[in-house]
Amino acid sequence: MARPTSVSAASWIWMFTALFTTFTVANILTATEILVVFADLNAGMDDLPPGEAFSWFGWMLAIAAMIAMAVQVVAAVKLRDGAGWARLVLSVFAFFSLLGVLADFTMVSAWLLLAANVVALVLAYGQSASEFLEQRPNTLVSA
């Protein structure tokens, strides 16, 4: 069976939403560094200053977002190739976009990501997509 257009469209939407994560990473890094500089959280501390700890937290959050972005891009490509597990992984990422909206209702970018993920979910779980993914052999090997 040829790959349905809905699977291709869902895959591309999820790739673009993953690449949109780079803006989130930039925002995380900028916000943590600006807070450290302007709040002067380093004053009077001997051990690890709170400002430095906050900065490290921002970097760890940014690295986690970049790893998640890479996983999402790989899963989107695998979905296009017919891997059924990729649809489940991408559904989990769509759930995280819902959490982003719940974290701050005023962020337009979070609403756009949620809308894009909903469209991709509808396309990926449609009848033609489900038939295509069920016909493909399972490529995971059991241990």
C-alpha positions in Angstrom: 0.0 0.0 0.0 1.3 3.4 -0.9 1.9 5.9 1.9 -1.3 8.0 2.4 -1.1 11.8 2.2 -2.3 12.1 5.7 0.8 10.2 7.0 3.1 12.5 5.0 1.3 15.6 6.2 1.3 14.5 9.8 5.0 13.7 9.6 5.9 17.1 8.1 3.8 18.9 10.7 5.6 17.1 13.5 8.9 17.9 12.0 8.1 21.6 11.8 6.8 21.6 15.4 10.0 20.0 16.5 12.1 22.6 14.7 10.0 25.3 16.4 11.5 24.0 19.6 14.6 25.9 18.8 12.8 29.1 19.6 11.7 27.6 23.0 15.4 26.7 23.7 16.5 30.2 22.8 13.8 31.7 25.1 14.8 29.4 28.0 18.5 30.4 27.7 17.7 34.1 27.3 15.3 34.1 30.3 17.6 32.3 32.7 20.6 34.4 31.8 18.7 37.7 32.0 17.3 36.8 35.4 20.8 35.9 36.7 22.3 39.2 35.4 19.6 41.6 36.5 18.4 40.0 39.8 22.0 39.8 41.1 21.3 36.5 42.7 25.1 35.9 43.2 25.5 38.4 46.0 26.9 37.0 49.3 27.0 33.3 48.6 30.0 31.1 49.3 28.9 27.7 47.8 27.1 27.4 44.4 25.4 30.8 44.1 21.6 30.7 43.4 22.2 32.7 40.2 24.6 30.1 38.9 22.4 27.2 39.9 19.5 28.9 38.1 21.7 29.4 35.0 22.7 25.7 35.1 19.0 24.7 35.4 18.3 26.8 32.3 21.0 25.0 30.4 19.8 21.6 31.5 16.3 22.4 30.5 17.5 23.6 27.1 19.6 20.5 26.5 16.6 18.3 27.4 14.5 20.3 24.9 17.1 19.8 22.2 17.2 16.0 22.9 13.4 15.9 22.8 13.5 17.8 19.5 15.9 15.2 18.0 13.7 12.3 19.1 10.6 14.0 17.6 12.3 14.5 14.3 13.5 10.9 14.1 10.0 9.7 15.1 8.4 11.9 12.4 10.7 10.4 9.8 10.0 6.9 11.0 6.3 7.6 10.9 6.6 8.5 7.3 8.4 5.2 6.7 5.5 3.3 8.3 6.7 2.7 11.9 3.6 2.4 14.1 5.6 3.1 17.3 6.5 6.5 16.0 2.8 7.5 16.1 2.7 6.7 19.8 5.9 8.7 20.6 4.6 11.7 18.6 1.3 11.5 20.5 3.2 11.8 23.8 4.9 14.9 22.4 1.5 16.3 21.4 0.4 15.8 25.0 3.4 17.9 26.2 2.2 20.7 23.9 -1.1 20.7 25.8 0.9 21.1 29.0 2.6 24.1 27.5 -0.7 25.7 26.9 -1.8 24.9 30.4 1.3 26.4 31.8 0.6 29.8 30.3 -2.7 30.5 28.5 -1.4 33.8 27.1 1.4 32.3 24.9 0.4 32.4 21.3 3.2 30.1 20.3 2.0 27.4 22.7 -1.5 27.7 21.2 -0.1 27.4 17.6 1.9 24.3 18.6 -1.1 22.8 20.2 -3.2 23.4 17.1 -0.5 21.9 14.8 -0.2 18.9 17.1 -4.0 18.4 17.1 -4.1 18.5 13.3 -1.2 16.0 13.1 -2.9 13.7 15.5 -6.1 13.7 13.5 -4.2 13.0 10.4 -2.0 10.2 12.0 -5.0 8.4 13.5 -7.3 8.6 10.5 -8.5 5.5 8.8 -6.0 5.5 5.9 -3.1 6.2 8.2 -4.1 3.4 10.6 -4.5 1.0 7.7 -1.1 2.0 6.3 0.7 1.6 9.7 -1.0 -1.7 10.5 0.2 -3.2 7.1 3.8 -2.3 7.8 5.9 -5.0 9.6 6.9 -4.2 13.1 10.6 -3.2 12.9 11.3 -3.4 16.6 13.3 -6.5 17.7 12.6 -8.0 21.0 15.5 -8.6 23.4 
